């Protein structure tokens, strides 16, 4: 089985579900417009970072199909973030789009890190995520951990790192997260988890396990094993929740995310096939609802102004844009007293989630009784 199937970017999938790899070779992985947009954003961010570091680079803007002001702002923010990390280190050295040898853990595999920053006893790995759909967390992120292992191998004998920090910079989701480990813990994870799972996946062995890591699986919409897994939810025959046992409720809660994701995938696949000419026996293509929109905005503005009206509305800049306008230091100095963060709406998550548990109504009532 080809090692190319075991990329760092898909590592969450093949680590959690090694057996899924042997099925995906039957399906051609199509490149979506979102993937192309992401690649172009990376290319532009790379250019700005190299320019900022005084490295030789050529502006790719005129060749980018998806270039926009938003892409420009996101790439600029990425450079600012790299500069902030550099400012915290002693004599930092930045490596941009560095190719890493990963074959000591994943046979014959290589990867490319967006930015590696080495300084003193600290190693930083930064991954630029332009995607808007899914928020990515740096905590225990297998892709970043693999890149970190590759960087440790690259700098072996040059630096004596005691701390490795991995960063996700995802500006369109206003998401910046970081996670630190010691090199010792990274090596332990590599030996106990990464290498065994990579061998299972390459050899077509191991467990098939559905979960959020299957969202980009090439066979996600037609994989029978996945369908069998998510359809486990149907064994409860749509009983009313109050008639189910607690253990059944928890079983259903655990599988709902996979079921929801699978439903979306199947619908998208069926629609794409219909648009390509397939005729489904009990379904047909129709025109969906649409909303009105302006064609020539300049003419709209010109006409409304002639009528004596102001066609624009004023809106306060969001926190991210305001921070960029003032600079982080000025923003924190002058506006932080006026910034509030309301309490998030309660949600139910698995016990493995790292967020602290909040009090429920029963806990609050017991607390009040105790005070009385």
ZAMARGU-4260 file (C-alpha; in steps of 0.2 Angstrom, whole numbers, plus 5000, padded with zeros to 4 digits):
<rodrens>
0) 5000/5000/5000 | 5007/5017/4995 | 5015/5028/5009 | 5007/5043/5001 | 4991/5039/5009
5) 4999/5042/5026 | 5001/5061/5025 | 5003/5071/5041 | 4987/5081/5036 | 4976/5066/5036
10) 4985/5058/5052 | 4971/5061/5063 | 4961/5049/5052 | 4973/5035/5050 | 4979/5035/5068
15) 4961/5034/5074 | 4955/5022/5060 | 4969/5013/5052 | 4958/5001/5042 | 4950/5016/5033
20) 4966/5018/5022 | 4963/5002/5013 | 4946/5008/5007 | 4951/5025/5001 | 4962/5019/4987
25) 4947/5014/4978 | 4941/5032/4977 | 4949/5047/4968 | 4952/5062/4980 | 4945/5077/4971
30) 4952/5094/4974 | 4939/5106/4980 | 4938/5125/4977 | 4941/5127/4996 | 4957/5117/4995
35) 4963/5128/4980 | 4959/5144/4990 | 4968/5137/5005 | 4983/5133/4995 | 4983/5150/4987
40) 4982/5158/5004 | 4997/5148/5010 | 5007/5154/4995 | 5003/5172/4998 | 5006/5170/5017
45) 5023/5162/5013 | 5027/5177/5001 | 5023/5190/5015 | 5033/5181/5028 | 5048/5179/5017
50) 5047/5197/5012 | 5046/5202/5031 | 5061/5191/5035 | 5071/5199/5020 | 5071/5182/5010
55) 5071/5181/4992 | 5053/5180/4986 | 5041/5184/4971 | 5024/5191/4974 | 5011/5178/4967
60) 4996/5189/4969 | 4992/5191/4950 | 4992/5173/4948 | 4980/5169/4962 | 4962/5165/4957
65) 4955/5167/4975 | 4965/5183/4980 | 4955/5195/4990 | 4957/5209/5003 | 4952/5196/5016
70) 4966/5184/5011 | 4978/5199/5012 | 4973/5203/5029 | 4974/5185/5035 | 4992/5183/5028
75) 4997/5200/5036 | 4990/5194/5053 | 5000/5178/5051 | 5016/5187/5049 | 5013/5198/5064
80) 5010/5182/5074 | 5026/5175/5068 | 5035/5191/5073 | 5027/5190/5091 | 5034/5173/5093
85) 5051/5178/5087 | 5051/5193/5099 | 5049/5181/5114 | 5065/5170/5109 | 5083/5172/5110
90) 5092/5174/5093 | 5077/5166/5084 | 5079/5158/5067 | 5064/5155/5055 | 5062/5142/5043
95) 5048/5144/5030 | 5040/5130/5021 | 5053/5118/5027 | 5053/5100/5020 | 5054/5088/5034
100) 5060/5069/5034 | 5047/5059/5043 | 5052/5042/5037 | 5059/5037/5054 | 5041/5036/5060
105) 5031/5034/5044 | 5040/5024/5031 | 5046/5035/5017 | 5035/5049/5022 | 5039/5068/5021
110) 5030/5084/5025 | 5031/5103/5024 | 5029/5114/5039 | 5023/5132/5036 | 5035/5140/5048
115) 5047/5133/5061 | 5055/5145/5073 | 5070/5139/5084 | 5078/5150/5097 | 5087/5146/5113
120) 5079/5130/5121 | 5063/5132/5112 | 5056/5125/5096 | 5040/5132/5088 | 5029/5125/5074
125) 5016/5136/5066 | 5002/5130/5055 | 4993/5143/5045 | 4974/5137/5043 | 4964/5147/5030
130) 4949/5136/5031 | 4933/5144/5038 | 4922/5128/5040 | 4931/5119/5054 | 4940/5126/5069
135) 4956/5117/5072 | 4964/5115/5089 | 4983/5114/5093 | 4980/5102/5108 | 4986/5085/5104
140) 4986/5089/5085 | 4994/5074/5077 | 4999/5084/5061 | 5008/5097/5071 | 5016/5084/5082
145) 5022/5074/5067 | 5030/5091/5060 | 5038/5094/5077 | 5046/5077/5077 | 5052/5080/5059
150) 5059/5097/5065 | 5068/5089/5081 | 5076/5076/5069 | 5081/5091/5057 | 5090/5100/5071
155) 5097/5085/5080 | 5114/5090/5087 | 5112/5109/5083 | 5099/5114/5096 | 5096/5107/5114
160) 5077/5110/5115 | 5068/5107/5131 | 5051/5114/5125 | 5041/5112/5109 | 5026/5123/5106
165) 5014/5120/5092 | 5003/5134/5085 | 4987/5135/5075 | 4984/5152/5067 | 4966/5152/5059
170) 4961/5170/5057 | 4945/5167/5048 | 4938/5158/5063 | 4947/5171/5075 | 4956/5155/5082
175) 4974/5155/5088 | 4978/5141/5099 | 4995/5133/5105 | 5000/5118/5114 | 5017/5113/5122
180) 5026/5097/5125 | 5043/5091/5130 | 5054/5082/5117 | 5053/5067/5128 | 5034/5066/5128
185) 5034/5068/5109 | 5046/5054/5106 | 5036/5043/5118 | 5020/5047/5108 | 5029/5043/5092
190) 5035/5026/5098 | 5019/5021/5107 | 5006/5028/5095 | 5012/5035/5079 | 5024/5021/5073
195) 5012/5007/5077 | 4997/5015/5069 | 5007/5020/5053 | 5012/5001/5051 | 4994/4995/5054
200) 4987/5008/5041 | 5001/5003/5028 | 4997/4985/5030 | 4978/4987/5029 | 4976/4982/5047
205) 4969/4989/5063 | 4952/4996/5068 | 4939/5005/5057 | 4932/5018/5068 | 4921/5032/5063
210) 4922/5050/5071 | 4926/5068/5066 | 4942/5062/5058 | 4932/5054/5044 | 4925/5071/5037
215) 4938/5072/5023 | 4939/5053/5020 | 4938/5051/5000 | 4926/5037/5003 | 4916/5046/5016
220) 4899/5046/5006 | 4900/5028/4999 | 4910/5018/5012 | 4899/5004/5018 | 4909/5002/5034
225) 4905/5019/5039 | 4887/5018/5034 | 4886/5002/5045 | 4894/5011/5059 | 4883/5027/5059
230) 4867/5017/5056 | 4869/5009/5073 | 4859/5024/5079 | 4844/5017/5071 | 4843/5001/5082
235) 4834/5012/5094 | 4819/5013/5083 | 4817/5032/5086 | 4810/5029/5103 | 4806/5045/5113
240) 4821/5050/5123 | 4812/5048/5140 | 4809/5030/5136 | 4827/5026/5133 | 4839/5020/5147
245) 4854/5032/5152 | 4866/5020/5144 | 4856/5021/5127 | 4856/5040/5128 | 4875/5040/5130
250) 4877/5028/5115 | 4866/5039/5104 | 4875/5055/5110 | 4892/5047/5105 | 4887/5043/5088
255) 4876/5058/5083 | 4891/5069/5077 | 4896/5055/5065 | 4878/5052/5059 | 4875/5071/5056
260) 4892/5072/5046 | 4887/5056/5036 | 4870/5063/5031 | 4878/5079/5025 | 4891/5069/5015
265) 4878/5057/5007 | 4867/5072/5002 | 4882/5081/4994 | 4887/5066/4985 | 4870/5062/4978
270) 4868/5081/4972 | 4885/5081/4964 | 4881/5065/4954 | 4864/5072/4949 | 4872/5087/4942
275) 4884/5077/4932 | 4870/5068/4924 | 4865/5053/4935 | 4846/5050/4936 | 4840/5045/4954
280) 4824/5035/4953 | 4815/5044/4967 | 4824/5061/4967 | 4826/5075/4954 | 4835/5091/4952
285) 4826/5107/4955 | 4830/5125/4957 | 4832/5130/4975 | 4826/5146/4983 | 4837/5161/4980
290) 4838/5179/4987 | 4839/5195/4978 | 4856/5204/4977 | 4863/5219/4969 | 4870/5218/4952
295) 4880/5234/4949 | 4884/5241/4967 | 4891/5257/4960 | 4875/5261/4951 | 4865/5257/4966
300) 4876/5269/4977 | 4875/5283/4963 | 4856/5282/4961 | 4852/5282/4980 | 4864/5297/4983
305) 4855/5306/4969 | 4838/5303/4978 | 4845/5311/4993 | 4849/5296/5004 | 4864/5288/5012
310) 4866/5270/5005 | 4878/5265/5019 | 4877/5260/5037 | 4890/5263/5050 | 4896/5248/5060
315) 4909/5246/5074 | 4924/5236/5069 | 4925/5219/5076 | 4938/5215/5089 | 4950/5206/5077
320) 4950/5221/5065 | 4950/5234/5079 | 4966/5225/5086 | 4974/5226/5069 | 4969/5244/5067
325) 4977/5250/5084 | 4990/5236/5086 | 4989/5223/5100 | 4998/5234/5113 | 4987/5250/5110
330) 4972/5239/5110 | 4976/5231/5126 | 4981/5247/5134 | 4966/5258/5129 | 4951/5246/5126
335) 4954/5230/5137 | 4944/5238/5151 | 4929/5239/5140 | 4930/5221/5133 | 4919/5208/5140
340) 4917/5190/5137 | 4899/5183/5141 | 4897/5166/5147 | 4896/5153/5134 | 4880/5143/5131
345) 4880/5126/5140 | 4884/5112/5128 | 4886/5093/5132 | 4903/5085/5127 | 4912/5069/5131
350) 4921/5068/5148 | 4938/5067/5138 | 4935/5086/5134 | 4948/5097/5143 | 4936/5111/5147
355) 4931/5112/5166 | 4914/5105/5170 | 4901/5119/5175 | 4888/5118/5188 | 4870/5112/5184
360) 4853/5117/5191 | 4854/5103/5204 | 4872/5109/5210 | 4866/5127/5211 | 4851/5122/5221
365) 4861/5111/5233 | 4873/5125/5236 | 4859/5137/5240 | 4852/5124/5252 | 4869/5122/5261
370) 4870/5141/5263 | 4853/5142/5272
</rodrens>
